[in-house]
Amino acid sequence: VLYSNDMGASWNYTQALRVAGQFSTSESQVATADGGKTVIITARTQDQPIVPSAVSFRSVAVSEDGGTTWTKFEPTSIADPTCEGSTIGHQGKYYMSSGVSRVAGRRQNVSLSVCGSACIKSGFQEWETVLTIDPGSSSYSSLAAVEPDAMLCLYEVGGGEAIKLLKLVRIK
């Protein structure tokens, strides 16, 4: 990971991120919700699990020193159809949008999950899915905080080569 502490005048590399187990990660998102001391990076998983018909899970690594060093990537409780998702810090919590399909490889059911104080204490492993944004076929998504009590989620309707349109929803 590259990071800057001076508004982009200079850039630094962090420690290399490692994975726990036999999987790889890609399409990562970085977020902080406590002013930058704790930084998390979430990622889609690939090559996991070994059985192709089984469901994969989004992974997370944590830095307690502003992003200089990291824990190993560990799977979270959020199912992942190997598709990009979005993670943001907002109002002291962490939010993630992702397809949470329980069918292997099926890009559908884009949902909002939250990691509050209990999840943070669990090492960011036990996220709670709190809202189904769209139960149908969907792909990449992006979250943005727009007010103290609202977020936006922009996502692709349809999956893979069948993307039909982009949809923007307000979440309060």
N, C-alpha and C positions, 0 to 999 in steps of 0.2 A: 504494500500500500504506500502511496505517496501522500505526504501531508505538508501543509504550510502553516506556520504560526504567525506569519507576518503579511497576511492578505495577498499571498502569491508572489512576493518579492523573491523568496527562496523556497526550495522544496527539499524534503528529506524522505528517505526510505525508512519504513518501519522494519521490525524484525519479520522474517519470512513467516507466513501463515502455514500451519500444518493441519492435517486432518487426523481424526481419531478413527481408525478402521479402514476399510477398503472402499473408498469412494473418492471422487474428486468434486471440486466446486467450481462454479462460474457465475457470471451475472450477479455480482455482489452489490450490496447496498450498505452504506455506513450511516449510523445515527447516534446521537447523544441526546439525553433528556435531562442531564444534571449540570449543564454548563460546560461540558467537555472533559470532566475527569474520567467518567466511564464512557467508553465508546464501544458500540457493538457493530459487528459486520455480519449480515445475514447473506446467505447464498443458496442458489439452487444446487441440488446434488446431482451428480452423474455417476454412472457405474455402480450404483447402490440401489437396492441390495443385489446380491449375487443372483438371486432368482428373478428373471425378467418380469414375471407376472406379479411380483409383490410391489407394494406401494413404497415410494421413497419419501423422505421427509426433508423439509428445509433445514439448513444447518446454521449454527451461530458460533462465532468466536468473540471473546470479550477482552477488552483492554482496560485496565484500571489506572493507566498512566498517560491518558490522553492519546493513545494510539501508537506508542513506541513499541511495546511488547504485547503479545496476544496469547490467549489460551489456544488450545487446539480447537478446530472446528468440531462441533458435536451436533448430532441430529436433535432437532426440537420436536415438539409434539404436533407440529403442523405438517399435514400431508402435502406432498409436492409433486405435481405432474411433470417435473423437470422443465419448468417454465419460469422466466424472470418474475420476480415480485418486487414490491417496494417496501421500504422500511423508513419510518421517520420517528423522531422524538417529539413529543408534544405534551405539554402540561404535566411533566414528570413521569410520563409513561412512554412506552414504545409501542408503535402500531405497525402492523405488517398487512399488506394486501397480497393475496396469493390465491391461486386456484387450490382449493383444498379437497380435490377429488380423491375418493377412496378407491377409484378404479385406476390401475396402473397405466400411466402414459396418457390418460384422458385429461385434456385441458378444459376444465369446466369448473363451475361453482366458485367464481371469484368471490372471496370473502375478506372481511376485516377481522384481524386477530389482535389482541392486546396483551402486553406484558406489563403488569402492574407490580406492586411491591412484593407479593408472594412469588411471582414469576422471577423477579430480579433476585430474590433470595435463593431460588432454585438454580441459580446460575444461568438464567435466561432459557431454560429448557421447557418449562410448562406454560406455553402460551394458551390463551383462551380465545376461541373463535366466538365473536360476539355479534356478527352481522353477516348474513349472506347478501352480497351486493347484487349478484346475478347468478342464478342457479344453472343457467345454460352454458353453452360452449363459449369459452373466453380464453384470452391469452395474456399478453403482457399488461401490467398495470403500473400506475404511478400515483403516489399519495402526495398531498401538499396541505399544510396547515394554513388556513385562511383567516381564522378568528380564534379567540381563546376557546370557543366551544364548537368549532366546526372544522371539517377537513373536506378536501375534494379528492375524488378518485377518478382518474382517467384510465380507461381500459379498452382493450380490443375485444369487440364482440365477434365471436367465431374463433376458430383455432387453427393453428398451423397455416396451411395455404388457403383456408376458407374464411379469412378475416373479412367481415362485411363492412364494419364501420368502427369508429371510435366513439365511446360514450363517456360523458362526464356526469358524475353524480355528486351531490352535496351530502355530506354525512354530518349529522348533528348529534 
